[in-house]
Amino acid sequence: MLKVYGFSRVNEFARGNTRDLRVLWALEEMGLAYEIVGLDHPNHDLDSPAFRAKNPFGQIPVIDDDGVIVTESGAILLYLARKSGALMPRDLVGEAQVLRWSVAALNTLEMPILALWFVNLCGGKGTEPSEALYRWSEQRVRELDGWLEHREFVATEEFTVADILITHVLGGGTDPNLLKPYANIRAYRARCMERPAWKRTLEAYCERVEAG
Ligand SMILES: N[C@@H](CCC(=O)N[C@@H](CS)C(=O)NCC(=O)O)C(=O)O
């Protein structure tokens, strides 16, 4: 059975936004069977030698698919899409668009957004680096908003793993002011998060994962 390593306990601030949700959402959409291996972050479960052997960075999510270990949320989603034949077209052209937008989510968008979150968290809010990171993030968000103007989903006409990544990258730790002016993005995220698979995923996560 496919195992997903995710949190069983995590600090209140991160709870509901962690990257295991990307994998759990994809699995719900795909209808694949899985079991969750819950890790207690405050208890340092991610630092155990057994877990570090799976992911040297000591981070979730990780999957163990009958001995195939995959780390990195983007790599896991692309692996699961290939395995299930769902959430990614099978033709080269369609697949290229999903790869393109998955990388855009995790690089072009997540890099400035995460850096901004980190600087602000470390007490750097309002500083020059924080302002510069805000402008960099804002530029990327504005450009994405233009792309989404006449599109239902980001990569193809159907919902794909790239939509899970974009939606999640723009959630949680994203400065809420960043998205306010961008109606196309807000409508797009609402559309993705309306999906029953996401609602089931988040509900089960909130029941299972403790704050600590
Ligand atoms: N690039 C990685 C990042 C994974 C990541 O940041 N995981 C966080 C939880 S959302 C984590 O495990 N943090 C615990 C730590 O670094 O100690 C991915 O996309 O999977």
The ligand as an SDF file (V2000), in Angstrom:
LIG
                    3D

 20 19  0  0  0  0  0  0  0  0999 V2000
   10.4020   21.6800   -1.4440 N   0  0  0  0  0  0  0  0  0  0  0  0
    9.7580   20.8250   -0.4880 C   0  0  0  0  0  0  0  0  0  0  0  0
    9.5030   21.6020    0.7740 C   0  0  0  0  0  0  0  0  0  0  0  0
    8.9400   20.7120    1.8750 C   0  0  0  0  0  0  0  0  0  0  0  0
    8.6740   21.4940    3.1450 C   0  0  0  0  0  0  0  0  0  0  0  0
    8.9930   22.6900    3.2490 O   0  0  0  0  0  0  0  0  0  0  0  0
    8.0720   20.8020    4.1290 N   0  0  0  0  0  0  0  0  0  0  0  0
    7.8280   21.4190    5.4080 C   0  0  0  0  0  0  0  0  0  0  0  0
    6.3710   21.2800    5.8090 C   0  0  0  0  0  0  0  0  0  0  0  0
    5.2850   22.1340    4.7100 S   0  0  0  0  0  0  0  0  0  0  0  0
    8.5930   20.6540    6.4780 C   0  0  0  0  0  0  0  0  0  0  0  0
    8.6670   19.4510    6.4660 O   0  0  0  0  0  0  0  0  0  0  0  0
    9.1270   21.4010    7.4350 N   0  0  0  0  0  0  0  0  0  0  0  0
    9.7800   20.8300    8.5570 C   0  0  0  0  0  0  0  0  0  0  0  0
   11.2100   21.2200    8.6670 C   0  0  0  0  0  0  0  0  0  0  0  0
   11.7880   21.7290    7.6970 O   0  0  0  0  0  0  0  0  0  0  0  0
   11.7210   20.9890    9.7700 O   0  0  0  0  0  0  0  0  0  0  0  0
    8.4580   20.2630   -1.0840 C   0  0  0  0  0  0  0  0  0  0  0  0
    7.8190   20.9620   -1.8960 O   0  0  0  0  0  0  0  0  0  0  0  0
    8.0870   19.1250   -0.7490 O   0  0  0  0  0  0  0  0  0  0  0  0
  1  2  1  0
  2  3  1  0
  2 18  1  0
  3  4  1  0
  4  5  1  0
  5  6  2  0
  5  7  1  0
  7  8  1  0
  8  9  1  0
  8 11  1  0
  9 10  1  0
 11 12  2  0
 11 13  1  0
 13 14  1  0
 14 15  1  0
 15 16  2  0
 15 17  1  0
 18 19  2  0
 18 20  1  0
M  END
$$$$
